[in-house]
Amino acid sequence: MALPDSLPKSVRIVEVGPRDGLQNEPGDIIPTEVKVELINRLSDAGLSYVEAASFVSPKWVPQMGDASAVMAGINRKSGVTYAALTPNMKGLEGAIEAKVDEVAVFSAASEAFTQKNINCSIKESLERFTPIMETAKANNIRVRGYVSTVLGCPYNGDIAPEQVAAVCRDMLDMGCYEISLGDTIGVGTPLKAKKMLEVVSKSVPVEKLAAHFHDTYGQALANLYAVIEEGIAVVDTSVAGLGGCPYAKGASGNVATEDVLYMLNGLGIETGVDLNKLVATSHWITQQLGRSNGSKVSLAIGCE
Ligand SMILES: CC(C)(COP(=O)([O-])OP(=O)([O-])OC[C@H]1O[C@@H](n2cnc3c(N)ncnc32)[C@H](O)[C@@H]1OP(=O)([O-])[O-])[C@@H](O)C(=O)NCCC(=O)NCCSC(=O)C[C@@](C)(O)CC(=O)[O-]
């Protein structure tokens, strides 16, 4: 069956499990070796972009406190981009020292969320990014941008798509090569996601946008399909649906990588990822963490 013209031939998966997935894990600090093995397994499964760590304040996000050790421990596979979050210059300096391939800055479309997440206003966050952009450029490091709460905020409720578009445009103008649209608390529905994208893509070309959808209300796959039909070809996912957000109460993990892969495979859209290896990794990490698996596909396929 031929692929409908509205769908892309391939989708790039940005695996955020080791960062977004683990940053909010309750209980003990996850051993560095487990994080390292997770990243190695993900790259072995064919994921060519792994967000591996976060150079943020360990007081704010203790699970990411070993970012340098994680970066030092992984087997760097050729062709794989290992990225990390950097909220400020201190983070960027750590990331450069750890030889991160790419960094990501992050803000939000909601003032209240930005305050809770990075302790400043949206405007201040963008000002903080200016030296990051300059130093990253001088070091030949590409910068990805995240905009959170694009379909709703845990504190401010509904967010106007125009507000999302304005922050995205600012981040693009500053030099981010791609902007990832975060439905941080997973409240979106397909039509709402499409409408948001319609407005945002008037300010930022759709080829420069990615979808980063959490699955709190079980809508993430449907929302993804809706935006893929509108031209989105970069999708952020988390193995086993790991994760949540420390500053968004009740937020569950990102849409599970395996579930997205199964859907894309069914549509005949290429990703370069091996589903069986991914499912094995999914079962391995959930066993390591002693938590249930958030991927329906991994549960259906089971473990050997
Ligand atoms: C931005 C700050 C640092 C401001 O936090 P602050 O407290 O305003 O900053 P500060 O400059 O006063 O620093 C406080 C302390 O942290 C240290 N510090 C300061 N910066 C760093 C750093 N980079 N690395 C290590 N340490 C750092 C700094 O040295 C100081 O240490 P002290 O002097 O008290 O000992 C803080 O709010 C922070 O780290 N926030 C991170 C929050 C976070 O990681 N959130 C999760 C990621 S975003 C997300 O998940 C959403 C996303 C991207 O997935 C998309 C979506 O789903 O929507």
PDBQT file of the ligand as one rigid body, heavy atoms in Angstrom, charges set to zero:
ROOT
HETATM    1  C1  LIG A 401      18.185  27.152  35.767  1.00  0.00    +0.000 C 
HETATM    2  C2  LIG A 401      18.505  26.957  37.233  1.00  0.00    +0.000 C 
HETATM    3  C3  LIG A 401      19.966  26.536  37.401  1.00  0.00    +0.000 C 
HETATM    4  C4  LIG A 401      18.263  28.260  37.946  1.00  0.00    +0.000 C 
HETATM    5  O1  LIG A 401      18.288  28.050  39.363  1.00  0.00    +0.000 OA
HETATM    6  P1  LIG A 401      18.631  29.215  40.372  1.00  0.00    +0.000 P 
HETATM    7  O2  LIG A 401      18.529  28.633  41.743  1.00  0.00    +0.000 OA
HETATM    8  O3  LIG A 401      17.800  30.401  40.038  1.00  0.00    +0.000 OA
HETATM    9  O4  LIG A 401      20.129  29.503  39.913  1.00  0.00    +0.000 OA
HETATM   10  P2  LIG A 401      21.407  30.009  40.607  1.00  0.00    +0.000 P 
HETATM   11  O5  LIG A 401      22.253  30.562  39.506  1.00  0.00    +0.000 OA
HETATM   12  O6  LIG A 401      21.071  30.857  41.804  1.00  0.00    +0.000 OA
HETATM   13  O7  LIG A 401      22.101  28.642  41.116  1.00  0.00    +0.000 OA
HETATM   14  C5  LIG A 401      21.682  27.916  42.245  1.00  0.00    +0.000 C 
HETATM   15  C6  LIG A 401      22.710  26.821  42.519  1.00  0.00    +0.000 C 
HETATM   16  O8  LIG A 401      22.756  25.890  41.440  1.00  0.00    +0.000 OA
HETATM   17  C7  LIG A 401      24.036  25.885  40.842  1.00  0.00    +0.000 C 
HETATM   18  N1  LIG A 401      23.869  25.808  39.387  1.00  0.00    +0.000 N 
HETATM   19  C8  LIG A 401      23.298  26.734  38.603  1.00  0.00    +0.000 A 
HETATM   20  N2  LIG A 401      23.296  26.291  37.339  1.00  0.00    +0.000 NA
HETATM   21  C9  LIG A 401      23.876  25.083  37.334  1.00  0.00    +0.000 A 
HETATM   22  C10 LIG A 401      24.151  24.148  36.310  1.00  0.00    +0.000 A 
HETATM   23  N3  LIG A 401      23.828  24.372  35.051  1.00  0.00    +0.000 N 
HETATM   24  N4  LIG A 401      24.774  22.995  36.646  1.00  0.00    +0.000 NA
HETATM   25  C11 LIG A 401      25.096  22.732  37.947  1.00  0.00    +0.000 A 
HETATM   26  N5  LIG A 401      24.833  23.599  38.963  1.00  0.00    +0.000 NA
HETATM   27  C12 LIG A 401      24.244  24.761  38.649  1.00  0.00    +0.000 A 
HETATM   28  C13 LIG A 401      24.691  27.190  41.254  1.00  0.00    +0.000 C 
HETATM   29  O9  LIG A 401      26.097  27.083  41.225  1.00  0.00    +0.000 OA
HETATM   30  C14 LIG A 401      24.147  27.354  42.666  1.00  0.00    +0.000 C 
HETATM   31  O10 LIG A 401      24.826  26.485  43.532  1.00  0.00    +0.000 OA
HETATM   32  P3  LIG A 401      25.172  26.961  45.047  1.00  0.00    +0.000 P 
HETATM   33  O11 LIG A 401      25.975  28.211  44.893  1.00  0.00    +0.000 OA
HETATM   34  O12 LIG A 401      23.837  27.192  45.728  1.00  0.00    +0.000 OA
HETATM   35  O13 LIG A 401      25.927  25.786  45.598  1.00  0.00    +0.000 OA
HETATM   36  C15 LIG A 401      17.596  25.864  37.863  1.00  0.00    +0.000 C 
HETATM   37  O14 LIG A 401      16.295  26.349  37.891  1.00  0.00    +0.000 OA
HETATM   38  C16 LIG A 401      17.639  24.565  37.140  1.00  0.00    +0.000 C 
HETATM   39  O15 LIG A 401      18.669  23.891  37.062  1.00  0.00    +0.000 OA
HETATM   40  N6  LIG A 401      16.489  24.165  36.574  1.00  0.00    +0.000 N 
HETATM   41  C17 LIG A 401      16.435  22.944  35.811  1.00  0.00    +0.000 C 
HETATM   42  C18 LIG A 401      15.037  22.494  35.744  1.00  0.00    +0.000 C 
HETATM   43  C19 LIG A 401      14.961  21.250  34.883  1.00  0.00    +0.000 C 
HETATM   44  O16 LIG A 401      15.950  20.596  34.583  1.00  0.00    +0.000 OA
HETATM   45  N7  LIG A 401      13.737  20.920  34.501  1.00  0.00    +0.000 N 
HETATM   46  C20 LIG A 401      13.487  19.759  33.701  1.00  0.00    +0.000 C 
HETATM   47  C21 LIG A 401      13.930  19.960  32.284  1.00  0.00    +0.000 C 
HETATM   48  S1  LIG A 401      12.762  20.857  31.301  1.00  0.00    +0.000 SA
HETATM   49  C22 LIG A 401      11.630  19.673  30.852  1.00  0.00    +0.000 C 
HETATM   50  O17 LIG A 401      11.677  18.565  31.311  1.00  0.00    +0.000 OA
HETATM   51  C23 LIG A 401      10.640  20.012  29.780  1.00  0.00    +0.000 C 
HETATM   52  C24 LIG A 401      11.021  19.441  28.424  1.00  0.00    +0.000 C 
HETATM   53  C25 LIG A 401      12.354  20.038  27.922  1.00  0.00    +0.000 C 
HETATM   54  O18 LIG A 401      11.225  18.040  28.482  1.00  0.00    +0.000 OA
HETATM   55  C26 LIG A 401       9.914  19.754  27.384  1.00  0.00    +0.000 C 
HETATM   56  C27 LIG A 401       8.504  19.432  27.863  1.00  0.00    +0.000 C 
HETATM   57  O19 LIG A 401       8.211  18.268  28.151  1.00  0.00    +0.000 OA
HETATM   58  O20 LIG A 401       7.720  20.358  27.942  1.00  0.00    +0.000 OA
ENDROOT
TORSDOF 0
